[in-house]
Structures are given as C-alpha cells and as structure tokens.
Amino acid sequence: MENITALLSEGAKVQAYDPEAMENVKGIFGDKITFSEDEYAALKNADALMIMTEWPVFRTPEFDKMLDQLKNKLILDGRNLYDLKQMEELGIEYHSVGRRVVKR
C-alpha cells in the first residue's frame, strides 16, 4: 500500500489489479486509483508494470500480450517473478530485488 501512496503523492495515475485483494484496496483508496478487470487491462497505456504480489496469475503471463498493452517495456518486480535472461531476450527493462538490472 505504501507504494501506491508514494506514487499518488508524486502525481502518478495508478491502474491496479489483484485477484484477491481488490476489495481491500478499494476500501483504502476508493476512486483515487483505477481498478481493472484483469491483469492485462491494468497495463493498457501504462508507462510501467509494478509487481507487488506473487499470485500464480502473475507468474506465467503472456508476455506478447503484456507488451502490447504497455507503453514502455519496463517492469519493476518486487517479487523476482521473471527470469533475467528471458527479460533480456524480450527486450524488457527489468528491475528486480537484489539482482542486476536488465536494460534494453
């Protein structure tokens, strides 16, 4: 929740999807953020993807579909879900925790 609060304080627009916690997040942020019906809708025209949870739906995405939605090939991964080599091959700038940054 702190990440969303920090983003909002900097003027960012947040589109969120979480298969389990949507109602809780809605209770906290209300209409301050946009809630999406699925993981791909949350990426539509987004500057970046920020991963803050490791639900199975996020572990094996359709990367082509994901990249079609994002404006920038940028992923900030707080759960280390993806393989660094795969991110390089896909041309994604990828920041994860405690690992090297993959640059495009």
N, C-alpha and C positions, 0 to 999 in steps of 0.2 A: 504494500500500500504506500510505503514511503516513496517508492519510485514514481508512482502515479502522481502523488502530491508534488514531488520535486519537478516533474515535467510540467504539470499545470502551472506551478509558480513561475516557470520560465516562459509561459505563453504557448506551450505545445498543445496541440489537439490530440487527444488520446482516443483511439478506437480499440476496444477490448473484446476478447473472447476467452472464456474459461468454461469448460464443460461442467464444472462442479460448483464454482464459487460465484456465479453471475449474480445471484440474488443478494448475497452478502455485499458484493462490490456495489451493486445498485443502491443498497441501503446506506452505504458510506458516501458515495459520490453523486448519486442521483443523476441529474441531467448535465453534470459537469463534463462527462465523457460520453462517447457513443458506444453502444453495446451492439455487437454483431451476432448474426445467427449462426455463423460457423467460423472456423479458423481462417479460411480463405477470404471471406467477406471482410474480416478485420484488417486485411492487408491492402484492400483496394485504395490505390493512390497514396499509400503510406510511404513516408520517407525511409522508414526502417522497421524491422521486426525486433521487438524486445521480448525474449522468452524468460518468464519468471516462474514457470511451473513445469513439471515434467510428466504431465498426463500422457498416457500412451498415444493419444491422437496427435501429439506434437512430435513424437519420436521418429515417425516414418512418414513425413509429408511427401506430397507430390511436388518435388522441387520446381519442375517446369511450371506448374500451376501457381505455385507460390511466387516465383519470379515474374510471372506475367502480371501479377497484381501490384507488386512493389514498384515504386518509382525509382528507387536506388537498390542496388544489390548489397544491402547492408543488414547484417544480423548481429544483434547484441544478445549473447546467450548466457544467462545466469545459471544454467543447469548443465552446461557442457554436453548437450544432446548430440551434436553432429561431429563427424569425422573431419579433421583438418584437411586431409588430402582431398576428400570429396568436395569440400568448400573451395579449395584451390581449383579443382577441375571444373567446377561450375562457375568460376569467376566471381565468387561472392566475397566481399569484405566481411570478415568474421572475427568478432571479439568474444572470447570466452574467458572463463575464470581460471587463472593460474597457468594458462597455456599461451603459446605465441600467437600473435595476431596474424591472420591471413589477410593479405592485401590484394586488391585486384591489380 
